[in-house]
Amino acid sequence: MDAVKAGIEKAKEAMDNKTAEKKLEKANDPNVKPSERLDAQFEAGKAACKAAEHHVKAEHHHAKHVAD
Protein backbone atom coordinates (compact mmCIF):
# COMPACT_ATOMS: atom_id res chain seq x y z
CA MET A 1 0.00 0.00 0.00
CA ASP A 2 2.86 2.38 0.77
CA ALA A 3 4.27 1.80 -2.72
CA VAL A 4 0.96 2.90 -4.24
CA LYS A 5 0.87 5.99 -2.01
CA ALA A 6 4.43 6.82 -3.03
CA GLY A 7 3.48 6.52 -6.69
CA ILE A 8 0.49 8.81 -6.23
CA GLU A 9 2.62 11.41 -4.47
CA LYS A 10 5.20 11.21 -7.30
CA ALA A 11 2.43 11.85 -9.83
CA LYS A 12 1.19 14.84 -7.83
CA GLU A 13 4.76 16.12 -7.60
CA ALA A 14 5.18 15.87 -11.38
CA MET A 15 1.91 17.73 -11.99
CA ASP A 16 2.86 20.53 -9.60
CA ASN A 17 6.33 20.82 -11.16
CA LYS A 18 4.75 21.15 -14.60
CA THR A 19 2.35 23.81 -13.28
CA ALA A 20 5.26 25.71 -11.74
CA GLU A 21 7.15 25.63 -15.05
CA LYS A 22 4.15 26.97 -16.96
CA LYS A 23 3.62 29.75 -14.45
CA LEU A 24 7.31 30.69 -14.55
CA GLU A 25 7.15 30.92 -18.34
CA LYS A 26 4.22 33.32 -18.00
CA ALA A 27 6.02 35.27 -15.28
CA ASN A 28 9.02 35.79 -17.56
CA ASP A 29 7.00 36.68 -20.67
CA PRO A 30 7.44 40.40 -21.45
CA ASN A 31 4.20 40.43 -23.48
CA VAL A 32 2.10 39.79 -20.36
CA LYS A 33 0.90 42.61 -18.12
CA PRO A 34 3.11 43.18 -15.07
CA SER A 35 0.30 42.42 -12.64
CA GLU A 36 -0.35 39.07 -14.34
CA ARG A 37 3.38 38.31 -14.32
CA LEU A 38 3.52 38.99 -10.60
CA ASP A 39 0.52 36.74 -9.99
CA ALA A 40 2.11 34.02 -12.12
CA GLN A 41 5.34 34.31 -10.13
CA PHE A 42 3.39 33.88 -6.89
CA GLU A 43 1.45 30.90 -8.25
CA ALA A 44 4.69 29.31 -9.47
CA GLY A 45 6.12 29.58 -5.98
CA LYS A 46 3.04 27.97 -4.49
CA ALA A 47 3.16 25.12 -7.01
CA ALA A 48 6.86 24.55 -6.36
CA CYS A 49 6.19 24.43 -2.62
CA LYS A 50 3.41 21.89 -3.11
CA ALA A 51 5.69 19.82 -5.34
CA ALA A 52 8.33 19.79 -2.61
CA GLU A 53 5.72 18.64 -0.08
CA HIS A 54 4.63 15.81 -2.39
CA HIS A 55 8.27 14.82 -2.87
CA VAL A 56 8.77 14.52 0.89
CA LYS A 57 5.59 12.47 1.26
CA ALA A 58 6.63 10.18 -1.60
CA GLU A 59 10.04 9.60 -0.06
CA HIS A 60 8.41 8.88 3.30
CA HIS A 61 6.03 6.30 1.80
CA HIS A 62 8.86 4.77 -0.21
CA ALA A 63 11.01 4.43 2.90
CA LYS A 64 8.12 2.81 4.79
CA HIS A 65 7.59 0.38 1.89
CA VAL A 66 11.26 -0.58 1.77
CA ALA A 67 11.42 -0.99 5.56
CA ASP A 68 8.44 -3.37 5.63
C-alpha positions in Angstrom: 0.0 0.0 0.0 2.9 2.4 0.8 4.3 1.8 -2.7 1.0 2.9 -4.2 0.9 6.0 -2.0 4.4 6.8 -3.0 3.5 6.5 -6.7 0.5 8.8 -6.2 2.6 11.4 -4.5 5.2 11.2 -7.3 2.4 11.9 -9.8 1.2 14.8 -7.8 4.8 16.1 -7.6 5.2 15.9 -11.4 1.9 17.7 -12.0 2.9 20.5 -9.6 6.3 20.8 -11.2 4.7 21.2 -14.6 2.4 23.8 -13.3 5.3 25.7 -11.7 7.2 25.6 -15.0 4.1 27.0 -17.0 3.6 29.8 -14.4 7.3 30.7 -14.5 7.1 30.9 -18.3 4.2 33.3 -18.0 6.0 35.3 -15.3 9.0 35.8 -17.6 7.0 36.7 -20.7 7.4 40.4 -21.4 4.2 40.4 -23.5 2.1 39.8 -20.4 0.9 42.6 -18.1 3.1 43.2 -15.1 0.3 42.4 -12.6 -0.3 39.1 -14.3 3.4 38.3 -14.3 3.5 39.0 -10.6 0.5 36.7 -10.0 2.1 34.0 -12.1 5.3 34.3 -10.1 3.4 33.9 -6.9 1.5 30.9 -8.3 4.7 29.3 -9.5 6.1 29.6 -6.0 3.0 28.0 -4.5 3.2 25.1 -7.0 6.9 24.6 -6.4 6.2 24.4 -2.6 3.4 21.9 -3.1 5.7 19.8 -5.3 8.3 19.8 -2.6 5.7 18.6 -0.1 4.6 15.8 -2.4 8.3 14.8 -2.9 8.8 14.5 0.9 5.6 12.5 1.3 6.6 10.2 -1.6 10.0 9.6 -0.1 8.4 8.9 3.3 6.0 6.3 1.8 8.9 4.8 -0.2 11.0 4.4 2.9 8.1 2.8 4.8 7.6 0.4 1.9 11.3 -0.6 1.8 11.4 -1.0 5.6 8.4 -3.4 5.6 
